[in-house]
């Protein structure tokens, strides 16, 4: 069983004009990692940051920089993120799928073709060879079974289960995703399982009880009058886990 709780504020909700101060503030309130939302305006309809900003941020914080790549071509960015001083890179399974993935389309997730799966394996190996922790992210309606081959191989250090559609902070937590978190925890007891999206004092206990041990939260932490109170509340949820 993953035995450590990690609280990872998502810098998407920080003041981008004051990233160094925001990183220091998060360290002071007890954050373990910084979750760095890298978006390319193509995989998701929002544009944020990449290697140059990570390089600047690295000079101002010793927190683990956990880069979540919401991008169409993660292989284009991971080497630059590694050189910039990132510690982890998580890419989406869906970015390897040649079928367009429309978030408004209710049809089931399209399984990766064998050659697309091979690309995902190759990128995971390349990421590890660069010295980074590697993670695999799943959008809310992508089933765990789609990631089985990659996870069973034991290559992945982390699984990020999105609890909102990626792209924006401040959305509502999708509680129905908790079944997937429970399945993942049962099948992969030692894996770091992240949840991301709508994690807040009123949802955190559900996520922890389901089996998440890496709590990514943006608006709930950065937007709180007292960010430490929120981090402490997350730690209490871990202690109270059932
Ligand atoms: O990946 C993300 C969005 O794609 C963010 O990490 C996530 O939305 C966190 O923000 P909030 O806690 O406000 O929902």
py3Dmol code that shows the C-alpha trace and the ligand (Angstrom):
import py3Dmol

protein = """\
ATOM      1  CA  UNK A   1       0.000   0.000   0.000  1.00  0.00           C
ATOM      2  CA  UNK A   2       1.308   3.468  -0.859  1.00  0.00           C
ATOM      3  CA  UNK A   3       2.115   4.599   2.645  1.00  0.00           C
ATOM      4  CA  UNK A   4       2.905   8.280   2.221  1.00  0.00           C
ATOM      5  CA  UNK A   5       0.599  11.197   1.662  1.00  0.00           C
ATOM      6  CA  UNK A   6       1.753  13.856  -0.787  1.00  0.00           C
ATOM      7  CA  UNK A   7       0.068  17.239  -0.936  1.00  0.00           C
ATOM      8  CA  UNK A   8       0.754  18.870  -4.289  1.00  0.00           C
ATOM      9  CA  UNK A   9      -0.668  22.361  -4.856  1.00  0.00           C
ATOM     10  CA  UNK A  10      -1.398  22.955  -8.514  1.00  0.00           C
ATOM     11  CA  UNK A  11       0.289  26.153  -9.656  1.00  0.00           C
ATOM     12  CA  UNK A  12      -2.397  26.711 -12.259  1.00  0.00           C
ATOM     13  CA  UNK A  13      -4.270  28.540  -9.500  1.00  0.00           C
ATOM     14  CA  UNK A  14      -1.271  30.567  -8.309  1.00  0.00           C
ATOM     15  CA  UNK A  15      -0.388  34.139  -9.229  1.00  0.00           C
ATOM     16  CA  UNK A  16       1.723  33.524 -12.336  1.00  0.00           C
ATOM     17  CA  UNK A  17       3.371  36.937 -11.943  1.00  0.00           C
ATOM     18  CA  UNK A  18       4.728  35.849  -8.545  1.00  0.00           C
ATOM     19  CA  UNK A  19       5.652  32.207  -9.014  1.00  0.00           C
ATOM     20  CA  UNK A  20       8.733  32.264  -6.781  1.00  0.00           C
ATOM     21  CA  UNK A  21       6.771  33.779  -3.881  1.00  0.00           C
ATOM     22  CA  UNK A  22       3.897  31.388  -4.467  1.00  0.00           C
ATOM     23  CA  UNK A  23       6.272  28.408  -4.372  1.00  0.00           C
ATOM     24  CA  UNK A  24       7.781  29.690  -1.100  1.00  0.00           C
ATOM     25  CA  UNK A  25       4.296  30.219   0.322  1.00  0.00           C
ATOM     26  CA  UNK A  26       3.360  26.629  -0.507  1.00  0.00           C
ATOM     27  CA  UNK A  27       6.517  25.295   1.123  1.00  0.00           C
ATOM     28  CA  UNK A  28       5.727  27.347   4.252  1.00  0.00           C
ATOM     29  CA  UNK A  29       2.236  25.926   4.539  1.00  0.00           C
ATOM     30  CA  UNK A  30       3.555  22.356   4.341  1.00  0.00           C
ATOM     31  CA  UNK A  31       3.182  21.347   0.692  1.00  0.00           C
ATOM     32  CA  UNK A  32       5.290  18.362  -0.350  1.00  0.00           C
ATOM     33  CA  UNK A  33       5.380  18.960  -4.109  1.00  0.00           C
ATOM     34  CA  UNK A  34       4.381  21.593  -6.635  1.00  0.00           C
ATOM     35  CA  UNK A  35       2.130  20.307  -9.375  1.00  0.00           C
ATOM     36  CA  UNK A  36       3.079  22.123 -12.588  1.00  0.00           C
ATOM     37  CA  UNK A  37       0.292  22.260 -15.167  1.00  0.00           C
ATOM     38  CA  UNK A  38       1.817  22.315 -18.663  1.00  0.00           C
ATOM     39  CA  UNK A  39      -0.855  22.919 -21.315  1.00  0.00           C
ATOM     40  CA  UNK A  40      -0.311  23.416 -25.026  1.00  0.00           C
ATOM     41  CA  UNK A  41      -3.623  24.921 -26.148  1.00  0.00           C
ATOM     42  CA  UNK A  42      -4.172  21.844 -28.342  1.00  0.00           C
ATOM     43  CA  UNK A  43      -4.674  18.774 -26.169  1.00  0.00           C
ATOM     44  CA  UNK A  44      -6.661  21.036 -23.867  1.00  0.00           C
ATOM     45  CA  UNK A  45      -8.164  24.437 -24.656  1.00  0.00           C
ATOM     46  CA  UNK A  46      -5.773  26.382 -22.418  1.00  0.00           C
ATOM     47  CA  UNK A  47      -2.140  27.473 -22.636  1.00  0.00           C
ATOM     48  CA  UNK A  48       0.191  27.699 -19.652  1.00  0.00           C
ATOM     49  CA  UNK A  49       3.848  26.998 -19.088  1.00  0.00           C
ATOM     50  CA  UNK A  50       6.755  24.927 -20.312  1.00  0.00           C
ATOM     51  CA  UNK A  51      10.496  24.396 -19.789  1.00  0.00           C
ATOM     52  CA  UNK A  52      11.616  28.070 -19.569  1.00  0.00           C
ATOM     53  CA  UNK A  53       9.253  28.792 -16.682  1.00  0.00           C
ATOM     54  CA  UNK A  54      10.185  25.528 -14.940  1.00  0.00           C
ATOM     55  CA  UNK A  55      13.852  26.523 -15.286  1.00  0.00           C
ATOM     56  CA  UNK A  56      13.175  29.872 -13.595  1.00  0.00           C
ATOM     57  CA  UNK A  57      11.046  28.297 -10.897  1.00  0.00           C
ATOM     58  CA  UNK A  58      13.735  25.694 -10.155  1.00  0.00           C
ATOM     59  CA  UNK A  59      16.070  28.498  -9.032  1.00  0.00           C
ATOM     60  CA  UNK A  60      13.589  29.530  -6.353  1.00  0.00           C
ATOM     61  CA  UNK A  61      12.329  26.299  -4.841  1.00  0.00           C
ATOM     62  CA  UNK A  62      13.598  22.909  -3.759  1.00  0.00           C
ATOM     63  CA  UNK A  63      10.105  21.387  -3.865  1.00  0.00           C
ATOM     64  CA  UNK A  64       9.606  18.374  -6.141  1.00  0.00           C
ATOM     65  CA  UNK A  65       8.332  19.783  -9.455  1.00  0.00           C
ATOM     66  CA  UNK A  66       5.719  17.372 -10.740  1.00  0.00           C
ATOM     67  CA  UNK A  67       4.924  18.335 -14.339  1.00  0.00           C
ATOM     68  CA  UNK A  68       1.528  17.282 -15.644  1.00  0.00           C
ATOM     69  CA  UNK A  69       1.682  17.429 -19.414  1.00  0.00           C
ATOM     70  CA  UNK A  70      -1.710  18.216 -20.874  1.00  0.00           C
ATOM     71  CA  UNK A  71      -0.191  18.328 -24.335  1.00  0.00           C
ATOM     72  CA  UNK A  72      -0.589  16.482 -27.610  1.00  0.00           C
ATOM     73  CA  UNK A  73       3.092  15.604 -28.011  1.00  0.00           C
ATOM     74  CA  UNK A  74       4.697  15.070 -24.573  1.00  0.00           C
ATOM     75  CA  UNK A  75       7.886  13.646 -26.108  1.00  0.00           C
ATOM     76  CA  UNK A  76       8.576  17.109 -27.512  1.00  0.00           C
ATOM     77  CA  UNK A  77       8.677  18.658 -24.035  1.00  0.00           C
ATOM     78  CA  UNK A  78       9.990  16.061 -21.582  1.00  0.00           C
ATOM     79  CA  UNK A  79      13.735  16.402 -22.373  1.00  0.00           C
ATOM     80  CA  UNK A  80      13.476  20.199 -21.972  1.00  0.00           C
ATOM     81  CA  UNK A  81      11.599  19.815 -18.699  1.00  0.00           C
ATOM     82  CA  UNK A  82      14.281  17.423 -17.428  1.00  0.00           C
ATOM     83  CA  UNK A  83      17.044  19.908 -18.315  1.00  0.00           C
ATOM     84  CA  UNK A  84      15.022  22.678 -16.671  1.00  0.00           C
ATOM     85  CA  UNK A  85      15.068  20.796 -13.363  1.00  0.00           C
ATOM     86  CA  UNK A  86      11.687  19.073 -13.262  1.00  0.00           C
ATOM     87  CA  UNK A  87      11.487  16.003 -11.035  1.00  0.00           C
ATOM     88  CA  UNK A  88       8.526  14.198 -12.549  1.00  0.00           C
ATOM     89  CA  UNK A  89       6.650  14.106 -15.845  1.00  0.00           C
ATOM     90  CA  UNK A  90       3.164  12.730 -16.251  1.00  0.00           C
ATOM     91  CA  UNK A  91       1.707  12.351 -19.717  1.00  0.00           C
ATOM     92  CA  UNK A  92      -1.802  11.438 -20.796  1.00  0.00           C
ATOM     93  CA  UNK A  93      -2.606   8.023 -22.229  1.00  0.00           C
ATOM     94  CA  UNK A  94      -5.117   9.679 -24.550  1.00  0.00           C
ATOM     95  CA  UNK A  95      -2.440  11.727 -26.331  1.00  0.00           C
ATOM     96  CA  UNK A  96      -1.209   8.565 -28.094  1.00  0.00           C
ATOM     97  CA  UNK A  97      -4.607   7.835 -29.572  1.00  0.00           C
ATOM     98  CA  UNK A  98      -4.893   8.765 -33.236  1.00  0.00           C
ATOM     99  CA  UNK A  99      -8.688   8.970 -32.915  1.00  0.00           C
ATOM    100  CA  UNK A 100      -9.764  12.449 -31.891  1.00  0.00           C
ATOM    101  CA  UNK A 101     -10.830  12.529 -28.252  1.00  0.00           C
ATOM    102  CA  UNK A 102     -13.732  14.910 -27.878  1.00  0.00           C
ATOM    103  CA  UNK A 103     -14.578  15.542 -24.241  1.00  0.00           C
ATOM    104  CA  UNK A 104     -18.205  16.141 -25.164  1.00  0.00           C
ATOM    105  CA  UNK A 105     -18.522  12.872 -27.048  1.00  0.00           C
ATOM    106  CA  UNK A 106     -20.228  10.283 -24.813  1.00  0.00           C
ATOM    107  CA  UNK A 107     -18.973   7.281 -26.817  1.00  0.00           C
ATOM    108  CA  UNK A 108     -16.519   4.960 -25.047  1.00  0.00           C
ATOM    109  CA  UNK A 109     -12.811   5.625 -24.967  1.00  0.00           C
ATOM    110  CA  UNK A 110     -11.038   4.218 -28.035  1.00  0.00           C
ATOM    111  CA  UNK A 111      -8.339   1.690 -27.091  1.00  0.00           C
ATOM    112  CA  UNK A 112      -4.812   2.440 -28.273  1.00  0.00           C
ATOM    113  CA  UNK A 113      -3.578   0.490 -31.286  1.00  0.00           C
ATOM    114  CA  UNK A 114      -0.532  -1.734 -30.570  1.00  0.00           C
ATOM    115  CA  UNK A 115       1.835   0.733 -32.226  1.00  0.00           C
ATOM    116  CA  UNK A 116       0.385   3.610 -30.198  1.00  0.00           C
ATOM    117  CA  UNK A 117       0.874   1.586 -27.016  1.00  0.00           C
ATOM    118  CA  UNK A 118       4.500   1.012 -28.037  1.00  0.00           C
ATOM    119  CA  UNK A 119       4.968   4.799 -28.292  1.00  0.00           C
ATOM    120  CA  UNK A 120       3.682   5.161 -24.746  1.00  0.00           C
ATOM    121  CA  UNK A 121       6.106   2.481 -23.510  1.00  0.00           C
ATOM    122  CA  UNK A 122       9.006   4.148 -25.306  1.00  0.00           C
ATOM    123  CA  UNK A 123       8.214   7.539 -23.799  1.00  0.00           C
ATOM    124  CA  UNK A 124       7.921   6.102 -20.294  1.00  0.00           C
ATOM    125  CA  UNK A 125      11.353   4.499 -20.678  1.00  0.00           C
ATOM    126  CA  UNK A 126      12.846   7.692 -22.119  1.00  0.00           C
ATOM    127  CA  UNK A 127      11.416   9.744 -19.259  1.00  0.00           C
ATOM    128  CA  UNK A 128      12.921   7.409 -16.662  1.00  0.00           C
ATOM    129  CA  UNK A 129      16.248   7.414 -18.483  1.00  0.00           C
ATOM    130  CA  UNK A 130      16.265  11.207 -18.099  1.00  0.00           C
ATOM    131  CA  UNK A 131      16.109  10.690 -14.340  1.00  0.00           C
ATOM    132  CA  UNK A 132      12.485  11.734 -13.873  1.00  0.00           C
ATOM    133  CA  UNK A 133       9.677   9.967 -12.071  1.00  0.00           C
ATOM    134  CA  UNK A 134       7.160   9.020 -14.724  1.00  0.00           C
ATOM    135  CA  UNK A 135       3.410   9.187 -14.485  1.00  0.00           C
ATOM    136  CA  UNK A 136       0.443   8.235 -16.609  1.00  0.00           C
ATOM    137  CA  UNK A 137      -2.687  10.401 -16.563  1.00  0.00           C
ATOM    138  CA  UNK A 138      -6.225   9.322 -17.416  1.00  0.00           C
ATOM    139  CA  UNK A 139      -9.103  11.633 -18.244  1.00  0.00           C
ATOM    140  CA  UNK A 140     -12.285  11.003 -16.273  1.00  0.00           C
ATOM    141  CA  UNK A 141     -13.909   8.687 -18.789  1.00  0.00           C
ATOM    142  CA  UNK A 142     -10.812   6.703 -19.751  1.00  0.00           C
ATOM    143  CA  UNK A 143     -11.110   3.322 -18.020  1.00  0.00           C
ATOM    144  CA  UNK A 144      -8.327   1.854 -15.927  1.00  0.00           C
ATOM    145  CA  UNK A 145      -8.287  -1.167 -18.254  1.00  0.00           C
ATOM    146  CA  UNK A 146      -6.918   1.086 -21.018  1.00  0.00           C
ATOM    147  CA  UNK A 147      -3.768   1.596 -18.917  1.00  0.00           C
ATOM    148  CA  UNK A 148      -3.409  -2.028 -17.807  1.00  0.00           C
ATOM    149  CA  UNK A 149      -0.507  -2.979 -20.051  1.00  0.00           C
ATOM    150  CA  UNK A 150       1.575   0.017 -19.010  1.00  0.00           C
ATOM    151  CA  UNK A 151       0.766  -0.327 -15.331  1.00  0.00           C
ATOM    152  CA  UNK A 152       1.221  -4.102 -15.202  1.00  0.00           C
ATOM    153  CA  UNK A 153       4.707  -3.696 -16.637  1.00  0.00           C
ATOM    154  CA  UNK A 154       5.675  -1.764 -13.478  1.00  0.00           C
ATOM    155  CA  UNK A 155       7.213   1.055 -15.505  1.00  0.00           C
ATOM    156  CA  UNK A 156       5.047   3.814 -14.107  1.00  0.00           C
ATOM    157  CA  UNK A 157       5.861   5.489 -10.800  1.00  0.00           C
ATOM    158  CA  UNK A 158       2.547   7.318 -10.657  1.00  0.00           C
ATOM    159  CA  UNK A 159      -0.984   7.149 -11.976  1.00  0.00           C
ATOM    160  CA  UNK A 160      -2.864  10.446 -12.194  1.00  0.00           C
ATOM    161  CA  UNK A 161      -6.618   9.988 -12.235  1.00  0.00           C
ATOM    162  CA  UNK A 162      -8.328  13.183 -13.344  1.00  0.00           C
ATOM    163  CA  UNK A 163     -11.393  14.072 -11.311  1.00  0.00           C
ATOM    164  CA  UNK A 164     -12.330  16.869 -13.738  1.00  0.00           C
ATOM    165  CA  UNK A 165     -11.770  17.262 -17.462  1.00  0.00           C
ATOM    166  CA  UNK A 166      -8.241  18.661 -17.792  1.00  0.00           C
ATOM    167  CA  UNK A 167      -7.733  22.254 -18.876  1.00  0.00           C
ATOM    168  CA  UNK A 168      -9.003  24.530 -16.155  1.00  0.00           C
ATOM    169  CA  UNK A 169      -8.934  24.943 -12.404  1.00  0.00           C
ATOM    170  CA  UNK A 170     -11.965  25.508 -10.226  1.00  0.00           C
ATOM    171  CA  UNK A 171     -14.219  22.786 -11.666  1.00  0.00           C
ATOM    172  CA  UNK A 172     -16.441  20.445  -9.659  1.00  0.00           C
ATOM    173  CA  UNK A 173     -15.069  17.126  -8.416  1.00  0.00           C
ATOM    174  CA  UNK A 174     -16.467  14.144 -10.336  1.00  0.00           C
ATOM    175  CA  UNK A 175     -17.347  11.711  -7.598  1.00  0.00           C
ATOM    176  CA  UNK A 176     -18.126   8.911 -10.044  1.00  0.00           C
ATOM    177  CA  UNK A 177     -14.385   8.674 -10.783  1.00  0.00           C
ATOM    178  CA  UNK A 178     -13.820   7.277  -7.273  1.00  0.00           C
ATOM    179  CA  UNK A 179     -14.690   3.762  -8.499  1.00  0.00           C
ATOM    180  CA  UNK A 180     -11.687   3.961 -10.806  1.00  0.00           C
ATOM    181  CA  UNK A 181      -9.460   5.124  -7.924  1.00  0.00           C
ATOM    182  CA  UNK A 182     -10.668   2.182  -5.819  1.00  0.00           C
ATOM    183  CA  UNK A 183      -9.999  -0.294  -8.645  1.00  0.00           C
ATOM    184  CA  UNK A 184      -6.534   1.180  -9.198  1.00  0.00           C
ATOM    185  CA  UNK A 185      -5.648   0.979  -5.504  1.00  0.00           C
ATOM    186  CA  UNK A 186      -6.826  -2.628  -5.349  1.00  0.00           C
ATOM    187  CA  UNK A 187      -4.877  -3.662  -8.426  1.00  0.00           C
ATOM    188  CA  UNK A 188      -1.718  -1.628  -7.731  1.00  0.00           C
ATOM    189  CA  UNK A 189      -1.284  -1.419  -3.938  1.00  0.00           C
ATOM    190  CA  UNK A 190       2.152   0.210  -4.030  1.00  0.00           C
ATOM    191  CA  UNK A 191       1.530   2.722  -6.812  1.00  0.00           C
ATOM    192  CA  UNK A 192       1.412   6.469  -6.194  1.00  0.00           C
ATOM    193  CA  UNK A 193      -2.130   7.419  -7.164  1.00  0.00           C
ATOM    194  CA  UNK A 194      -2.830  11.080  -7.774  1.00  0.00           C
ATOM    195  CA  UNK A 195      -6.217  12.708  -7.951  1.00  0.00           C
ATOM    196  CA  UNK A 196      -6.524  16.087  -9.613  1.00  0.00           C
ATOM    197  CA  UNK A 197      -9.514  18.364  -9.963  1.00  0.00           C
ATOM    198  CA  UNK A 198     -11.942  19.706  -7.387  1.00  0.00           C
ATOM    199  CA  UNK A 199      -9.939  18.310  -4.442  1.00  0.00           C
ATOM    200  CA  UNK A 200     -10.988  20.451  -1.483  1.00  0.00           C
ATOM    201  CA  UNK A 201     -11.902  20.058   2.204  1.00  0.00           C
ATOM    202  CA  UNK A 202     -15.340  18.744   1.307  1.00  0.00           C
ATOM    203  CA  UNK A 203     -14.144  16.147  -1.242  1.00  0.00           C
ATOM    204  CA  UNK A 204     -10.732  15.104   0.056  1.00  0.00           C
ATOM    205  CA  UNK A 205     -11.937  12.360   2.404  1.00  0.00           C
ATOM    206  CA  UNK A 206     -13.696  10.564  -0.462  1.00  0.00           C
ATOM    207  CA  UNK A 207     -10.535  10.659  -2.561  1.00  0.00           C
ATOM    208  CA  UNK A 208      -8.329   9.406   0.281  1.00  0.00           C
ATOM    209  CA  UNK A 209     -10.784   6.683   1.284  1.00  0.00           C
ATOM    210  CA  UNK A 210     -10.892   5.510  -2.328  1.00  0.00           C
ATOM    211  CA  UNK A 211      -7.113   5.065  -2.286  1.00  0.00           C
ATOM    212  CA  UNK A 212      -5.499   8.266  -3.539  1.00  0.00           C
ATOM    213  CA  UNK A 213      -2.253   9.236  -1.834  1.00  0.00           C
ATOM    214  CA  UNK A 214      -1.182  12.234  -3.934  1.00  0.00           C
ATOM    215  CA  UNK A 215      -3.625  15.104  -3.586  1.00  0.00           C
ATOM    216  CA  UNK A 216      -3.394  17.746  -6.287  1.00  0.00           C
ATOM    217  CA  UNK A 217      -5.377  20.869  -5.496  1.00  0.00           C
ATOM    218  CA  UNK A 218      -5.322  24.293  -7.065  1.00  0.00           C
ATOM    219  CA  UNK A 219      -8.116  26.667  -6.182  1.00  0.00           C
ATOM    220  CA  UNK A 220      -8.793  25.074  -2.772  1.00  0.00           C
ATOM    221  CA  UNK A 221      -5.226  25.753  -1.585  1.00  0.00           C
ATOM    222  CA  UNK A 222      -4.077  28.846  -3.482  1.00  0.00           C
ATOM    223  CA  UNK A 223      -7.462  30.528  -3.164  1.00  0.00           C
ATOM    224  CA  UNK A 224      -7.938  29.841   0.545  1.00  0.00           C
ATOM    225  CA  UNK A 225      -7.677  32.645   3.113  1.00  0.00           C
ATOM    226  CA  UNK A 226      -5.504  30.230   5.095  1.00  0.00           C
ATOM    227  CA  UNK A 227      -3.731  27.746   2.828  1.00  0.00           C
ATOM    228  CA  UNK A 228      -2.141  25.953   5.802  1.00  0.00           C
ATOM    229  CA  UNK A 229      -5.562  25.163   7.188  1.00  0.00           C
ATOM    230  CA  UNK A 230      -6.414  23.399   3.918  1.00  0.00           C
ATOM    231  CA  UNK A 231      -3.143  21.449   3.813  1.00  0.00           C
ATOM    232  CA  UNK A 232      -3.714  20.422   7.451  1.00  0.00           C
ATOM    233  CA  UNK A 233      -7.263  19.343   6.581  1.00  0.00           C
ATOM    234  CA  UNK A 234      -5.856  17.115   3.802  1.00  0.00           C
ATOM    235  CA  UNK A 235      -3.401  15.570   6.278  1.00  0.00           C
ATOM    236  CA  UNK A 236      -6.240  14.941   8.720  1.00  0.00           C
ATOM    237  CA  UNK A 237      -8.199  13.163   5.958  1.00  0.00           C
ATOM    238  CA  UNK A 238      -5.209  10.838   5.551  1.00  0.00           C
ATOM    239  CA  UNK A 239      -5.137  10.112   9.295  1.00  0.00           C
ATOM    240  CA  UNK A 240      -8.925   9.549   9.300  1.00  0.00           C
ATOM    241  CA  UNK A 241      -8.837   7.305   6.211  1.00  0.00           C
ATOM    242  CA  UNK A 242     -11.207   4.328   6.358  1.00  0.00           C
TER     243      UNK A 242
END
"""
ligand_1 = """\
14
LIG
O -4.863 19.765 -14.066
C -5.567 20.648 -13.706
C -6.570 21.203 -14.616
O -6.457 20.560 -15.814
C -5.421 21.247 -12.339
O -4.340 20.650 -11.675
C -6.682 21.075 -11.574
O -7.738 21.616 -12.230
C -6.559 21.646 -10.191
O -7.382 22.710 -9.997
P -8.593 22.685 -8.969
O -8.072 22.044 -7.727
O -8.927 24.116 -8.817
O -9.698 21.879 -9.590
"""
view = py3Dmol.view(width=600, height=400)
view.addModel(protein, "pdb")
view.setStyle({"model": 0}, {"cartoon": {"style": "trace"}})
view.addModel(ligand_1, "xyz")
view.setStyle({"model": 1}, {"stick": {}})
view.zoomTo()
view.show()
